């Protein structure tokens, strides 16, 4: 289980093997623990495979459920998230098997990038990550404004 103050960060290129297995890097395994929740969360206009500790998943979903009481679209989204999320035990080598649905909905192929994103991991296709990274670099000036509330 991750410590509340520890943030998962960094990225690593990985390969989904022919048996749909993904090996999580040791630094991420240590933070998440032996059992994880794997599901799909919206990220802009696409779905991203998200991996987190079970308590993080419960906390995030509980917070969203409170808002869903007055938002039918959010209720639909949460239904989809719950329906596509699975609890997975990592094997001794840190491998997890991705179901066809999870892999397909997230558009994952052989080459992926695992990204530390605070209290969870995101798994992106290599191409989508490269596009995002280029866009972020091009928008670096806007990043400063969004972080500090003013342009440079």
Helices and strands as residue ranges (DSSP letters): E 11-15, E 21-23, H 26-32, E 35-43, E 46-53, H 54-68, H 72-84, E 86-89, E 95-97, H 100-105, E 111-116, E 120-125, H 126-138, H 140-148
